[in-house]
């Protein structure tokens, strides 16, 4: 496996794990937040998620785009 493919694989699976955590853990907890504090809670949640995604998301996008144009041997564009 090429380095670019390995980095793309790792970034993608990090994102998959993060997305599932948000879907299964965080979003179901939103109704437990008091109605008056939902906007503040959601803003804080979004800000913190942004920091967590600041590095892996651009890596995933860049490596995916790179793999379209410079594919490792044996990887065809479907």
PEKA-V92019 format. One record per residue. RES is the residue in three letters. D_CENTER is the distance of its C-alpha to the mean C-alpha in whole Angstrom. Layout:
RES,D_CENTER + RES,D_CENTER
This chain:
UNK,22 + UNK,22 + UNK,20 + UNK,17 + UNK,17 + UNK,16 + UNK,14 + UNK,12 + UNK,12 + UNK,11 + UNK,8 + UNK,7 + UNK,8 + UNK,6 + UNK,3 + UNK,6 + UNK,8 + UNK,6 + UNK,6 + UNK,10 + UNK,11 + UNK,10 + UNK,12 + UNK,15 + UNK,15 + UNK,15 + UNK,16 + UNK,19 + UNK,20 + UNK,20 + UNK,23 + UNK,25 + UNK,24 + UNK,28 + UNK,28 + UNK,29 + UNK,26 + UNK,23 + UNK,23 + UNK,23 + UNK,21 + UNK,18 + UNK,18 + UNK,18 + UNK,15 + UNK,13 + UNK,14 + UNK,13 + UNK,9 + UNK,10 + UNK,11 + UNK,9 + UNK,6 + UNK,9 + UNK,9 + UNK,7 + UNK,5 + UNK,9 + UNK,10 + UNK,8 + UNK,10 + UNK,13 + UNK,13 + UNK,13 + UNK,16 + UNK,18 + UNK,18 + UNK,19 + UNK,22 + UNK,23 + UNK,22 + UNK,23 + UNK,27 + UNK,27 + UNK,24 + UNK,25 + UNK,23 + UNK,24
